[in-house]
Amino acid sequence: MAWRTYGAFVFGQKTPRIKKMLRNLGSAVRPQPQEDFLKGELHRKHPGLTNLKTQRLPETLQMAALSVIHRAQIAQLPGRSQKLTNFLWSRKRAVEDLTVRQKALSLEKDLWEKAMQRTEDFDEKALEDKIRRRVFSELRKKIYHWTPLKYDEEMGVVYMASRLAGGYAAVRRVLNEIKKRDPSFSPQTLLDFGSGLGTVAWASHSLWGDFLREMVCVDSSGPMNTLAERLLKGDDERAEPHIKHVYFRQFLPVSPKVQFDLVVAAFTLSELPTMKDREEASFTLWRKTSSYLVLVENGTKEGHQMLMEARDTLLKRQEKTVHDPRPSSVFAPCPHAMTCPKLAQEPKAPCNFQQQYHPLSLPGHKDCQTENFSYLILRREGPVEEKAEAVTWSRLIGPVLRRTRHVHCRTCSPHGELKHVVVTARKHSRDVYRCARNSQWGDLLPVVQNLDEDEGEPSP
């Protein structure tokens, strides 16, 4: 039997058993060098990982927040905080004046045409008033009514109960990507525009600590600034701030020459009423940026589209007066500078990410929750020798589905295309396969030959 099997092999008639033996022999003999992109790291710690474990507020911040909430004694706090969360999540951009006028003119024209068909003899003045009232009535029904949020002390506490932990988790996850991918960056100055409860200062301090020598927190709400200061002092007016060198302002520094190493605006663009206001704010913040500009919004269609507006503004438009000639480049999450492919598809879907966190220990809060957010990081390009290594990796834009001997990955590629990739050890190398198995939604995945091929839909 052995002779026959060997003879069959000699004469080219390989049996399935012998084929399998040869494959196993080849894989055992063939060396498996580690890919260069790993840089000596283990697969479960490969350089593309940016996700964090479930986040918890710093102990000092959590105790201070619970103390403030306990002292406030706000009636129906769980219900009010949930209502505010729902409102913020469903919030849309204000409809632009030009769009309102166009809809009003179109509606008025239709109503006049219908009126002329039905009536031969009519009072033109009375009919004009009737149509105007009808137009206003229809616009109120069909046009989203945007209203600014005004925070007094009580509303600030409600916001704290609903958004402090989730906002901190999202900001820390975003800033962690800068620290992970650019370890040489140690910011000394920080500007937080729309600082609210000061979560950006806390998240930045947890990453860079005493490197930060000046943190300027700007928020137009005086009561919110007061609340943020109370949190820094542990809700004890006589105590020293837990984080030093934090300064609160109601207005941005006027001089365009004053720049900060790190500029952040978290959940702030959505508080600006018009596209023009958001564009002006984007340019102003970019002028204040010497290294990184970070924008974070809710992970909704509206939040994502506002970030893409800011991205286009800063990448494609030129200011009238340029104070810092260094150009901007996209650092994250986009692996390219082209139009977001998610905005080109129908129906449009937001490019968002998730971070698990432990909320404040309050009635109605689960032990673990998920924060959905969208973000944008822009970087000023320095001299060639100072530039960070160009990103040639795809971004995982959905859950990673791990199956037997293969992994389904949905990615945004450096070519500006959405891809569904099935990663296998045989096709993409053992290192890429193991990196894919150890990756999560939001991480970067190595781009190698054949990785951009669409392999069809994942199996259930």
C-alpha positions in Angstrom: 0.0 0.0 0.0 2.8 2.3 0.9 4.6 1.5 -2.4 1.4 2.2 -4.4 0.9 5.6 -2.7 4.5 6.5 -3.3 4.2 5.3 -6.9 1.1 7.4 -7.4 3.0 10.4 -6.1 5.9 9.7 -8.5 3.7 9.5 -11.5 1.9 12.8 -10.7 -1.3 11.2 -9.2 -1.2 13.0 -5.8 -3.9 11.8 -3.4 -5.7 14.3 -1.1 -3.9 12.7 1.8 -0.4 13.3 0.3 -1.4 16.9 -0.7 -2.2 17.6 2.9 1.0 16.1 4.1 3.0 18.2 1.7 1.3 21.4 2.7 2.0 20.7 6.4 5.6 19.8 5.6 6.0 23.0 3.6 4.6 25.2 6.3 6.8 23.5 8.9 10.0 23.9 6.9 9.3 27.4 5.5 10.5 30.2 7.8 7.8 32.6 9.1 9.6 35.9 9.7 7.7 38.6 11.5 6.4 41.4 9.3 8.2 44.7 9.5 5.0 46.6 10.4 4.9 44.9 13.8 8.1 46.7 14.9 8.8 43.9 17.3 5.4 44.1 19.0 3.2 41.1 19.8 0.1 40.6 17.5 -2.2 41.5 20.4 -0.3 44.8 20.8 0.3 45.7 17.1 0.9 49.4 16.3 -2.6 49.8 14.8 -4.4 49.3 18.0 -6.0 52.5 19.3 -9.0 51.1 21.3 -9.0 51.3 25.1 -10.4 49.1 27.8 -13.6 50.1 29.5 -13.0 53.6 30.8 -13.7 54.9 34.3 -13.6 58.5 35.5 -10.5 59.4 37.6 -11.4 58.7 41.2 -11.0 62.4 42.2 -13.3 63.5 39.4 -15.9 60.9 40.2 -16.1 61.7 43.9 -16.3 65.4 43.1 -19.1 64.9 40.6 -21.1 62.8 43.0 -20.6 65.3 45.8 -21.9 68.2 43.5 -24.9 66.2 42.4 -25.8 65.2 46.0 -25.6 68.8 47.2 -27.7 70.1 44.3 -30.7 67.9 45.3 -32.3 68.2 41.9 -35.8 66.7 41.6 -36.3 64.0 39.0 -32.6 64.0 38.1 -32.6 60.5 36.4 -35.5 61.4 34.1 -34.2 64.8 33.3 -30.7 63.5 32.5 -32.1 60.9 30.2 -34.3 63.5 28.5 -31.3 65.7 27.9 -29.3 62.7 26.5 -32.1 61.9 24.1 -32.3 65.5 23.0 -28.6 65.9 22.3 -28.5 62.6 20.4 -31.5 63.6 18.2 -30.3 67.2 17.7 -29.8 68.4 14.1 -28.1 71.3 12.5 -30.2 74.5 12.1 -31.6 74.9 8.6 -29.8 77.7 6.8 -31.7 80.9 6.0 -31.2 80.4 2.3 -32.8 77.0 2.4 -35.8 78.4 4.4 -36.3 81.1 1.9 -36.2 78.7 -1.0 -38.8 76.4 0.6 -41.0 79.4 1.5 -40.9 80.7 -2.1 -41.6 77.2 -3.6 -44.5 76.7 -1.2 -45.9 80.1 -1.9 -45.8 79.6 -5.6 -47.7 76.3 -5.3 -50.4 77.8 -3.1 -50.9 80.7 -5.6 -51.2 78.4 -8.5 -53.8 76.3 -6.7 -55.7 79.4 -5.6 -55.8 80.8 -9.1 -57.2 77.5 -10.5 -60.0 77.4 -7.9 -61.1 81.1 -7.9 -61.9 83.5 -10.6 -63.1 86.5 -8.6 -61.1 87.0 -5.3 -59.8 89.6 -2.9 -56.1 89.7 -3.8 -55.1 91.3 -0.4 -57.1 88.7 1.6 -55.8 85.8 -0.4 -52.2 87.1 0.0 -52.5 87.2 3.8 -54.1 83.7 3.8 -51.3 82.3 1.7 -48.6 83.9 3.9 -50.2 82.5 7.0 -50.3 79.1 5.4 -46.7 79.3 4.4 -45.6 80.1 7.9 -47.7 77.3 9.3 -46.2 74.8 6.9 -42.7 75.9 7.6 -43.2 75.5 11.3 -44.3 71.9 10.7 -41.6 70.9 8.2 -38.5 73.0 9.2 -36.4 71.7 12.1 -36.5 74.3 14.9 -33.0 74.7 16.3 -32.6 76.3 19.7 -29.4 77.0 21.6 -28.9 75.3 25.0 -28.4 77.7 27.9 -26.7 76.2 31.0 -27.4 77.6 34.4 -26.1 75.9 37.5 -29.0 73.4 37.7 -28.8 72.6 34.0 -25.1 72.1 34.3 -25.6 69.5 37.0 -28.1 67.7 34.8 -25.6 67.7 32.0 -23.0 66.3 34.4 -25.2 63.4 35.4 -25.9 62.5 31.8 -22.7 63.3 29.9 -19.6 63.6 32.1 -18.5 59.9 32.0 -19.4 59.3 28.3 -17.8 62.6 27.1 -14.6 61.8 29.1 -14.4 58.3 27.6 -14.8 59.5 24.0 -12.2 62.3 24.4 -9.7 60.1 26.1 -10.0 57.4 23.4 -9.4 60.1 20.7 -6.5 61.7 22.4 -5.0 58.2 23.1 -4.5 57.7 19.4 -2.2 60.8 19.2 -0.2 59.5 22.2 0.0 55.9 20.7 0.9 56.9 17.1 3.1 59.9 17.9 4.8 59.1 21.2 7.3 61.9 20.8 4.5 64.5 21.1 4.3 65.9 24.6 2.1 69.0 24.5 2.9 71.8 26.9 -0.1 74.0 26.1 -3.8 73.1 25.5 -6.8 75.1 24.4 -10.2 73.6 25.0 -13.0 75.4 23.1 -16.4 74.8 24.5 -14.8 73.2 27.6 -18.1 72.6 29.5 -17.2 70.5 32.6 -13.5 70.4 31.8 -13.4 66.7 30.6 -10.7 67.5 28.0 -8.4 68.9 30.7 -8.9 65.7 32.8 -8.4 63.4 29.8 -5.3 65.2 28.6 -3.8 65.2 32.1 -4.3 61.4 32.4 -2.2 61.0 29.2 0.5 63.7 29.4 0.4 64.7 33.1 2.9 67.4 34.1 4.1 68.0 30.6 1.0 70.3 30.3 2.0 73.6 31.7 -1.0 75.7 30.5 -4.6 74.6 29.9 -7.0 77.3 28.7 -10.6 76.2 29.0 -13.0 78.5 27.0 -16.8 78.3 27.5 -19.3 81.1 27.1 -21.4 79.8 30.1 -20.2 81.3 33.4 -22.1 78.8 35.5 -20.5 75.9 33.6 -17.0 77.3 34.2 -17.8 77.6 37.9 -18.9 74.0 37.9 -15.8 72.8 36.2 -13.6 74.6 38.8 -15.6 72.9 41.6 -14.8 69.6 40.0 -11.1 70.4 39.8 -11.1 71.3 43.6 -13.0 68.1 44.6 -16.1 70.2 45.4 -14.1 72.0 48.2 -13.6 75.7 47.6 -10.6 75.8 50.1 -8.8 72.9 48.4 -6.1 73.2 45.8 -7.1 72.2 42.2 -6.3 68.5 41.5 -4.8 69.7 38.1 -2.7 72.8 38.2 -2.3 75.5 35.5 -6.0 75.3 34.3 -7.4 78.7 33.4 -11.1 79.4 32.6 -12.2 82.0 30.1 -15.4 83.0 28.4 -13.8 84.2 25.2 -10.9 83.0 23.0 -7.5 84.7 23.1 -7.7 87.5 20.6 -4.2 87.5 19.1 -3.9 85.2 16.1 -0.2 84.7 17.0 -1.0 82.9 20.2 -0.9 79.2 19.5 -1.3 76.0 21.5 0.3 72.6 21.0 -3.1 70.9 21.3 -6.5 72.4 20.4 -9.7 70.5 21.2 -13.4 71.2 20.6 -15.5 68.4 21.9 -19.2 68.4 21.3 -19.0 72.1 20.4 -19.6 72.5 16.7 -23.2 71.3 17.3 -23.8 74.3 19.5 -23.1 76.8 16.7 -26.2 77.7 14.8 -25.0 78.2 11.2 -22.6 76.7 8.7 -20.8 80.1 8.6 -20.4 80.1 12.3 -18.9 76.6 12.2 -16.5 77.6 9.4 -15.3 80.7 11.2 -14.8 78.6 14.4 -12.9 76.0 12.4 -10.5 78.6 10.9 -10.1 80.3 14.3 -9.2 77.0 16.1 -6.8 76.1 13.3 -5.0 79.4 13.6 -4.6 78.6 17.3 -3.1 75.2 16.5 0.6 74.6 16.4 0.5 70.8 16.2 -2.8 69.0 16.5 -6.5 70.0 16.2 -9.0 67.6 17.6 -12.8 67.7 16.9 -15.2 65.3 18.6 -19.0 65.1 18.1 -21.8 62.7 18.7 -21.7 59.6 16.4 -24.8 60.6 14.5 -25.3 61.6 10.9 -25.4 65.2 11.9 -22.3 65.0 14.1 -20.3 63.2 11.3 -21.4 65.6 8.6 -20.4 68.6 10.7 -16.9 67.2 11.1 -16.7 66.6 7.4 -17.7 70.2 6.8 -14.9 71.3 9.0 -12.5 68.9 7.3 -13.3 70.3 3.8 -13.1 73.8 5.1 -9.6 73.3 6.5 -8.2 71.1 3.7 -9.7 72.8 0.6 -10.2 76.5 1.5 -7.6 79.1 2.0 -7.9 81.9 4.6 -7.5 85.5 3.5 -4.7 86.1 6.0 -2.4 83.2 6.7 -0.4 83.5 9.9 1.1 80.0 9.9 1.9 78.7 6.4 2.3 75.0 7.4 -0.4 73.0 5.6 -2.9 70.7 7.3 -3.1 67.0 6.9 -5.6 64.4 8.2 -4.1 62.4 11.1 -7.2 60.3 12.0 -9.6 58.6 11.6 -9.4 58.9 7.8 -6.5 57.1 6.1 -6.8 59.5 3.2 -7.6 63.2 2.3 -10.4 62.4 -0.2 -14.1 62.9 0.2 -15.6 60.6 2.8 -16.9 57.5 1.0 -19.7 57.2 3.5 -21.2 60.5 2.4 -21.2 59.2 -1.2 -23.3 56.2 -0.6 -27.1 56.0 -0.1 -28.5 55.9 2.4 -25.8 58.0 4.1 -24.4 56.5 7.3 -22.2 58.1 9.9 -18.6 57.1 10.3 -18.6 56.6 14.0 -16.8 54.6 16.7 -17.5 53.2 20.2 -16.0 53.3 23.6 -17.2 51.3 26.6 -17.2 53.2 30.0 -18.5 53.0 33.5 -21.0 55.8 34.2 -21.5 57.7 37.4 -23.0 55.6 40.2 -26.5 57.1 40.0 -30.0 55.6 39.9 -31.0 54.4 36.4 -27.4 54.0 35.2 -26.1 50.6 34.1 -22.8 49.3 35.2 -21.3 49.6 31.7 -22.4 51.8 28.8 -21.3 52.5 25.3 -20.4 56.0 23.9 -20.9 56.4 20.2 -18.8 59.3 18.8 -17.3 60.7 15.6 -14.0 62.5 15.5 -11.4 64.3 13.4 -7.7 65.0 14.1 -5.8 67.3 11.8 -2.1 67.9 12.1 0.2 70.7 11.0 2.8 69.4 8.6 6.4 70.4 9.6 9.7 70.0 7.7 10.2 66.6 6.0 12.4 65.3 8.8 9.8 66.1 11.4 6.8 64.5 9.6 5.2 61.6 11.3 5.2 58.3 9.4 2.6 58.4 6.6 -0.4 56.2 7.4 -0.8 53.4 4.9 -3.1 51.3 6.9 -6.9 50.9 6.6 -9.3 51.9 9.3 -11.8 49.4 10.6 -15.2 51.1 10.4 -17.3 48.3 11.8 -17.3 45.3 14.1 -14.6 42.7 13.4 -16.3 39.3 12.7 -14.0 36.4 13.7 -14.8 33.1 12.1 -12.9 29.8 11.8 -9.6 30.5 10.0 -10.8 33.8 8.6 -11.8 37.3 9.8 -14.3 39.6 8.2 -13.2 43.3 8.2 -15.0 46.3 7.0 -12.4 49.1 6.3 -11.9 52.5 4.8 -8.8 52.2 2.7 -6.0 54.7 1.9 -7.5 54.9 -1.6 -10.7 56.5 -0.2 -12.8 53.4 -0.7 -15.0 51.3 1.6 -13.9 47.6 1.5 -15.1 44.3 2.9 -12.1 42.1 3.4 -11.9 38.5 4.4 -8.4 38.1 6.0 -6.8 34.6 6.0 -3.3 33.5 7.0 -2.8 31.7 3.7 -3.7 34.7 1.6 -2.5 37.7 3.6 0.2 36.2 5.8 0.1 34.8 9.3 1.0 38.2 10.9 -1.7 40.1 9.2 -4.3 37.5 10.0 -3.4 37.4 13.7 -3.4 41.2 13.8 -6.9 41.2 12.3 -8.1 38.7 14.9 -6.8 41.0 17.6 -8.2 44.2 16.2 -11.5 45.9 17.0 -13.8 48.5 15.5 -11.8 51.8 15.1 -8.3 50.2 15.0 -5.9 50.5 12.1 -5.3 47.3 10.0 -2.1 46.8 8.0 -2.4 47.3 4.2 -0.6 44.5 2.3 -0.9 43.0 -1.1 -4.4 41.5 -1.8 -5.9 43.1 1.4 -8.1 45.4 -0.6 -9.9 42.7 -2.5 -13.6 42.4 -1.8 -14.4 38.9 -0.7 -18.2 39.1 -0.4 -20.6 39.2 2.5 -19.8 37.7 5.9 -21.5 34.4 6.9 -23.8 34.6 9.9 
